[in-house]
Amino acid sequence: RTMMQWRSDSQFFNSRVGFFTSISVRLWSLMTWTNIVCYKGHNYPVFDVQFSNHGFYFVSGGHDRLARLWSTDHFQPLRLLAGHYSDVDVSR
């Protein structure tokens, strides 16, 4: 299963590729059709990725019961949002 989220300026999109197996999130360029960054930090599969309205920040959630707040100019998450009692399936 492949999950994609378009950024508001339509120049980039995020993806999580795999059938509930990917533990990374990738940022792709629509101009060059190449992978720009691979964001790693989840220990278990990522279920959802959502860009903010401004397109600079995005959040990912997964089986590790954590939501991670990212920014497109950092390789590491800005914040770990812990305390969930089950998987984070939707990060809207």
Buried (B, 14 or more C-beta within 10 A) or exposed (E): EEBEBEBEEEEBBBBBBBEEEBBBBBBBEEEEEEEEBEBEBBEBBBBBBBBEEEBBBBBBBBBBBBBBBBBBEEEEBEEEBEEEEEBBEEBE
